[in-house]
Amino acid sequence: MVRRQPLLTAKSIEAKSLSGRVPQAMVKRSVTELGRIVEGTGWYWEPTGPFDWSDVFSERGPVEIDVGCGKGLFLSRAAERAPERNFLGIEISRRYALIAARRLLVAAICNAKVAKADARAMFQSWLPASSVAVVHVYYPDPWWKRRHKKRRLFNEQFLQSVVRVLEPAGQLRIATDVAEYFEVIKELVARSGQFGPSEPLPRDELKDDLDCLSNFDRKYRKEGRHTYSRLFRRLDTPNRER
Ligand SMILES: C[S@@+](CC[C@H](N)C(=O)[O-])C[C@H]1O[C@@H](n2cnc3c(N)ncnc32)[C@H](O)[C@@H]1O
């Protein structure tokens, strides 16, 4: 009979971590505990209505948004690479938003923060219009089942609100592992008439195989799964008639 190792409980992991046997990053913390660590630090924020960028970032600079930033791997790396730019992660899950904010706090990254919010409300009316240089949407939830597809982030309304928020020539960068969702997004973008021809997503910033776009990008690359990505540039004078 194979004897299994007893599973580590949150308490035992914490104890091992304190004794230096488990890296801090692997410790699974409760939402309450994460909240205690990051709330009120300035890295975590729960917006409730419209705001100006000067209320969010202390330094002026082009703004990039990571929609559904998850645990914040892309957010933290991108912000570290471009300290002259400001990065906002928007994440609907409080747990993930807190984890992403903690990542920024631990690395003391001052040009990025996380908003715990529904990106649809943020883009619809809370984010300042024509003010964002790049919108990143990496591996949005695919909602496989036919009856759940209406829950997908990308639809005509969301795309219009992305156009509202992007500066002229601002970029929408997307990646997904779902071929059918990729086609839907390309079709929505083409039908909107608000973007130029699509371009390959630049991955030249990635240093090596371990570097990656995001947590999901890393996972899928490890699995050898095919992924689809694209960059769409907003037209200088979007067709507002549509
Ligand atoms: C599949 S994960 C991808 C996470 C990350 N972008 C990555 O590539 O590793 C999708 C994320 O989007 C978040 N999300 C889903 N709907 C959202 C919404 N309406 N607003 C903000 N975040 C959302 C989910 O909570 C989840 O963390």
The ligand as a MOL file (V3000), in Angstrom:
LIG
                    3D

  0  0  0     0  0            999 V3000
M  V30 BEGIN CTAB
M  V30 COUNTS 27 29 0 0 0
M  V30 BEGIN ATOM
M  V30 1 C -8.8370 32.9760 -16.7850 0
M  V30 2 S -8.3960 34.2020 -15.6440 0 CHG=1
M  V30 3 C -7.0100 35.0170 -16.4290 0
M  V30 4 C -6.1730 35.8050 -15.4420 0
M  V30 5 C -4.9950 36.5710 -16.0460 0
M  V30 6 N -5.4080 37.5540 -17.0100 0
M  V30 7 C -4.0120 35.6290 -16.6670 0
M  V30 8 O -3.8570 35.6280 -17.9010 0
M  V30 9 O -3.3590 34.8900 -15.9170 0 CHG=-1
M  V30 10 C -9.6900 35.4180 -15.8820 0
M  V30 11 C -9.7190 36.4450 -14.7640 0
M  V30 12 O -10.6620 37.4560 -15.1000 0
M  V30 13 C -11.3760 37.7890 -13.9230 0
M  V30 14 N -12.6630 38.3870 -14.3620 0
M  V30 15 C -13.6990 37.7440 -14.9350 0
M  V30 16 N -14.6940 38.6140 -15.2310 0
M  V30 17 C -14.2570 39.8410 -14.8390 0
M  V30 18 C -14.8380 41.1310 -14.8530 0
M  V30 19 N -16.0560 41.3550 -15.3470 0
M  V30 20 N -14.1150 42.1720 -14.3600 0
M  V30 21 C -12.8720 41.9690 -13.8480 0
M  V30 22 N -12.2880 40.7570 -13.7900 0
M  V30 23 C -12.9560 39.7070 -14.2810 0
M  V30 24 C -11.5120 36.4800 -13.1990 0
M  V30 25 O -11.8020 36.6500 -11.8160 0
M  V30 26 C -10.1400 35.8730 -13.4310 0
M  V30 27 O -9.1970 36.2560 -12.4440 0
M  V30 END ATOM
M  V30 BEGIN BOND
M  V30 1 1 1 2
M  V30 2 1 2 3
M  V30 3 1 2 10
M  V30 4 1 3 4
M  V30 5 1 4 5
M  V30 6 1 5 6
M  V30 7 1 5 7
M  V30 8 2 7 8
M  V30 9 1 7 9
M  V30 10 1 10 11
M  V30 11 1 11 12
M  V30 12 1 11 26
M  V30 13 1 12 13
M  V30 14 1 13 14
M  V30 15 1 13 24
M  V30 16 1 14 15
M  V30 17 1 14 23
M  V30 18 2 15 16
M  V30 19 1 16 17
M  V30 20 1 17 18
M  V30 21 2 17 23
M  V30 22 1 18 19
M  V30 23 2 18 20
M  V30 24 1 20 21
M  V30 25 2 21 22
M  V30 26 1 22 23
M  V30 27 1 24 25
M  V30 28 1 24 26
M  V30 29 1 26 27
M  V30 END BOND
M  V30 END CTAB
M  END
